[in-house]
Structures are given as C-alpha cells and as structure tokens.
C-alpha cells in the first residue's frame, strides 16, 4: 500500500475578542495612527526644545498683575498747592476707563488693529516679518502686537533678534492668560515712551500740547499714536511734514477700521499738528522755596531711597505725595526780605564778578547758558551770557534766545578787591546778572558776596513755614539755614539767663555790670571780659536790663554764678548743640557753633512753655495709593478742620513732647524778651505794635550779625555773614543789619493776623516793680509806655516779692470814701481781669 503524503501547511487559530482593548489594538495597527504618533512625539520634542532654548528662565507674568510704573514724587505746600515734582521719567498714571475711547482706537489703528481679537500674537504678521527679514538679510522689525510690546517693555530687553521675538511671543501668550485686554492696554498706555521725557500718554499730552488727555482733539490723539515707532522721527518742530503724513495715515486707518466717520476724518486731516514748542527754562521763572524743597528731597532720599532699587517708595519712582509745612506766602516774604538785606549791605562794595564762566562752542551760547542752570528771580534781574565784549558795549544773550546790549556806561562799578571798571573785566562766556535800563539797554548788577540764612517756625508745632538758605539756590546751592555752623553771639544770652532763672535768680535780680576777670590757668593766664564796643561797666542793674541792653559783663557774671555746667546743659536741652559744649564762660557769649534752624527752634521751645519741639519740613508722606507711610503711626486729627463747633469738646492732638525747660522759667524769659523789643536792642521792631519777643546778636569781628524773635504765631531767625568769616565792618550790628530784615518780613507776614499775647502758664505771679531797681511797687500802676518806670514782671511763686504787710498798711491809711483810691488798692488779679489779661 502506498505511503500517504503529509501536508506542510500550518494554521493559527485566532480568537477575536470584543471590547475597548480590541478597538485600541485595531487602531494602533493602522498606518495613519503611526503617522500621528510620530507627529505628536515630534511636537513634544519641539515643545521641550522650545522651553529649553527660549521659555526657560523667562520672567513670570504674575508680576504684571501688581506692576506699578515709576511715578514722580509730588511736593505740595501747607495748603495743598503743588510746588515741585522729583522725576527722572515724566509720567502720569491713569486707569483704562480714564482713557478716551478714540485714543485707544487710534493706538490700535497705528499698532495693533486686531488687539481685542487675537490671543497676544499675530501669527500671520510674524511669518511675514520672518520671511521679509530672511529675504532682506536683517533681523525682523515691527508687527509686534500691543501685548508683545508690553512684554518687551516690561519684561525683556530692547535686543533686536529672532530669539527676542520668540520670547516676546511666549510671554505675550502668557500675559493674555493672566490679564484682561483692558489691563494690558492700560499697562501699555501708561508705560510707552513717547519722547520729550514723557512716559505714558497723559504725560505726552502735556509735553506736546500742554493740556490734559481728555481735552485733545482727534487729530492730536492720532499724532500721539504715531510716536511709539520713534518719537525723534516725527518731531513736530523739525519733521513737521513727515509727522503730518504719518498722522494722516493713522486717521485713514481709523476710517478704514470704522473707528471714525468720514466727516471726522476730513475735519481731522485738515488740522495742523498744533504741538507746542519744547519747554525750555525761562530766565524769569519764579522759584519759591528752592532751599526748602531741596532739604525735603534730601530727607526723603535718606528715608526712602533714590531709585526703585532702593524700595517701592523711592523718591524718583515711588509716586509719593508729600505734604510739607511750607507756606508759600511767608516763603516769598522771607525770600524778599533776606535778599533785600544782602543787596542793601553789599551795595557799594563793588562788582563781585561773574556768576559762572563757561566756554561757548560753535557759537551755541544759548546752550552754554542753559547748561549752567543759573536762574534769577530777584526783582527785574536776569542772568545773561556775554557773547562778545568789544569797544564800548557788550552783546548779551538770554535763556529765551533773545539778545541785548550792555554799554560801558552800564558797568562802571569797580571790581571788588581789584579796582578798575567792571566793564573792562568782562569776557566772552561770563554769566552775569543784569537789569533793564531806561534806554532799552541793560546795566550790570552784582550778586552779593555776603550771604546768610533765615528760618520761620510755628512755635506751637515745630513746623518750618519758610526757609531761605542764601541769595538763590540756583546760584548758591549751600543751604546756610540748615548747614552753616556759625557762632550765635548774643542770641545765646536768653538761654544763658534761663539757666540763671532755673537756679533761683529772678528778672529783678541785681547783677553788677563791672569788669569781670577769670584765671584760666598757668598757660592761658587771666581772661578779662568786655562789653560790646569795649563799653565800660555801669554798676548794678536787673537781669531784665542785662538782656534788653545785651551786656556781656553781666552775662558772664550771671553764668559764673549759675555755673557753666548748668548753662551748657540747658543749651543742649534746647537743641542749640547736639553735643554738650565745654563749660567755658566764653560759651555764654555765643562762642559755640550752631545753625539758624537750631536757634529758631530753641526760641520756639521757650515760647512753647519749654516743651520740646522737633523742627519738621514734612507733615506727612502718602504712597501712590493715598496711604500715609510717614510718620509712622500717623493718625488724622478727627474734627480739627470742622467748619463750625459741634458743641462737643474741642479735639486736641496728643503731644508726646517732653518738658525740657520749666514752663515758668520759659515764660519769664519770653516776658523779658518782650522788653528787648520795647526798649532794648530790638526797638527797631516796636513800631509793629504787637506782642513780640526778640534778641539781636553780633559776633566778634563782627563776622556775623543775628536776629531772633517773633510773635506767638511765628518765630523767625536769621544771620548775615560771609561764608568764609570776614569782618563786616565796625558799624555792623544785629540791630542795624539783621533786625531790619526781620522787620521787613514781619510787616507783611503779620498784616492780616490778630494781635495775640504770649500766654502765661499756670502759677506765674505778675508783680508791679520798678523797672530800674527791680523793687516791688505798691502805689503806682504800669502805664503801658515802653519807658515807663513801673512795669509788670513775671515771678515764680517761690520767689515772688511779698507785699501783704505793706498792702495792709496802705489800706489802713487810705480814706474810706475816696473811690479813686480803691483802684490803687485793687489786687493784681482784678486789674488783669479789667485789662483783658496779662500783657
């Protein structure tokens, strides 16, 4: 039987299952699935590489949610009046709702017409830019959306490259996820640079048109919209035609996008640019409080820093609102009075020379003059630069671009210290002061070489209301009111005698006005003190008379009797010196150094019943959101500014100051210093006819002359002297040079203020005494005349002259029926009630 052939074919039995897994396996077997998988893998690898090369390390967009652009610090006066701003970038921040809708549409037409439609990136535009850049062989420019510009301006650099474009696009995408369109547009319009140091559209509106944004016309809004591409390319003064062409293009885009109507378009394109000229400094700009404002700036920089790197409240970026204590009216009066006094003294000393000496390059004398930053606002004086000085006249140039002529006859004063006519000393590039003459030309003026400082303080609060630190802060930056250390001379004497009053003396105590010598040791030998002008002694007089007549011999004798340890202690307590002076008798005559501000504050403390005052320039500082951030723990005085009394107790701010001088002692000295004005060295101010204290001072030489004093509403002080101490002349005294300055100031400053007496503290005893002998008087009453023999004197209870026995004797001897006699025997309290108080 034949063998059967076996087959080599094999069969596999495959069982098909149902369900999800089977479907997945079926899909995976398809070719298109494999293509998609490879594409997803490639996309993932691409995304990873994109993150690795571009997105890694990019700044977080979350910071934009709390982003605050750099804003200027605004300084305001005591009444809220704007004074000055500190800024490196001119900017005014607005919210989106404050921007006119037409302005937003103008920027969309110029920069990104689909802004409210895309998600941060205009992909077709990016492709076009990349292709164009590749063809032209340069890096791509333009086509950035507004969101991309925000990313570049706030989070990236200005590098022009493909890398930055990609980073810009990534950040723009993220920004669109983090912020609303309105928030993005607000950031853009507040941040964008538009030329003329203007950052943001509101600042640019003022820079180019001198008005608020909501006052602009459609044509002006369209002009601002062309500036982000390059402000220098469309300068309204030098590139007018180019600017008009670009502006009209924006208007055309607005019409094409249906943002405006045809009549609006036609009206706008027919208008000129309307931009104002770039604002240049004027030679007659009024600058009130230059020294004060600079002192405020220094304080703010010390407290908050200068730039945004120093913290969120920096002076040049923090957007602070600063309310100062500067009273512009008082500042103007103080400025005028001190300047007039300096010019009055300096007149007749010759020409002091040019203010600055500069080089005029390529005939640009105006630029050279502006670069000096010299300004003058004294009377009709103007700063000028000498363009040429030949023959019989000199050609002058002014900051506003005009020119003038200075004839030889207008500069005949001699050159100080050299002689010869000032005209012969003029040379090209000299910056000088001139004033108009009758013939239309100019005459030379001399900036005083002598200088000084002046401060006015509120003695109830310590607020500095006015400060002048020299002739002009734009010529002399050194602030002599706060920085100059000078010897106060006799203005220290009321403080010395305050120490004597604390140690038991009274205003009626007798002190010998005779030669006083002290042995200072083997090396220094014996020192004998003298009165001013080497006047001899005049015997025994009251302490009051010693201050009124400013007697040196009586002062050193009182200081020696009191003890110099006590004297220098009270000098330090009143803030005249930061560190205690050595206990030498010469310090009782003003040998130590101090500043005008410290002396004014010491006098204010005495007027404030001996309660310590801290002189302040700044009332409070608010951040950009209105929160008070300095002083710490600041609290408003609720009800202090109420228009009328509500029947409740008057609000009283809590005082945390300490008592540095006994209030009775302080008032005794204030009462004595009223006599300085009535019949002493300050009698020049008596004609002001109001309660007033004062004290003159003249240092050895004399090199400095002083006056301190004022009323219960304000205390002022000043000195006049050369920066390098130089003899002022034998005739120079505080009463003849400094006192007239203070009088000129007070005549205007007090004009509309009520006459207020100095308030006496509880416990003061007012006693009638004989002004010359200091003895109590029983049969007469003060007449109110300055030189009356009987005056009221202030005593403490423990050293009040006792008069009870004598009063009883007078009452027994007086006829009972004589009514007029009753007035002589009435009590001091009754008399004061009839007269309306203590005077």
Secondary structure, 3 states (H helix, E strand, C coil): CCCCCCCCCCCCCCCCCCCHHHHHHHHHCCHHHHHHHHHHHHHHHHHHHHHHHHHCCCCCHHHHHHCCCCECEEEECCCCCEEEEECCCEECCCCHHHCCHHHHHHHHHHHCCCCCCCCCCCHHHHHHHHHHHHHHCCCCCCCCCHHHHHHHHHHCCCCCCHHHHHHHHHHHHHHHHHCCHHHHHHHHHHHCECCCCEECHHHHHHHHHCCCHHHCCHHHHHHHHCHHHCHHHHCCCCCHHHHHHHHHHHHHHHHHCCCCCHHHHHHHHCCCCCCCCCCCCCCCCCCCCHHHHHHHHHHHHHHHCCCHHHCCCCCCCECCEEEECCCHHHHHHHHHHHHHHHHHHHCCCCECCCCEECCCCCCCHHHHHHHCCCCCCCCCEEEEEEEEEECCEEEEECCCCCEEEEEHHHCCCEECCCCCEHHHHCCCCEEEEEEECCCCCEEEECCCCCEEEEEEECCCCCEEEEEECCCCCCCCCCCCCCCCCEECHHHHHHHHHHHHHHCCCCCCCEEEECCEEEECCCCCCEEEECCHHHCCCCEEEEHHHHHHCCCHHHHHHHHHHHCHHHHHHHHHHCCCCCCCCCCCHHHHHCCCEECHHHHHHHHHHHHCCCECCCCECEEEEECCCCCEEECCCCCCCCCCCCCCCCCCCCCCCCCCCCECCCHHHHHHHHHHHHHHHHHCCCHHHHHHCCCCEEEEEECHHHCEEEEEEECCCCEEEEEEECCCCCCCCCCCCHHHHHHHHHHHHHHHHCCCCCCCCCCCCCCCEEEEEECCCCCECCCCCCCCCCCCCEEEEEECHHHCCCCHHHHHHHHHHCCCCCHHHHHHHCCHHHHHHHHCCCC
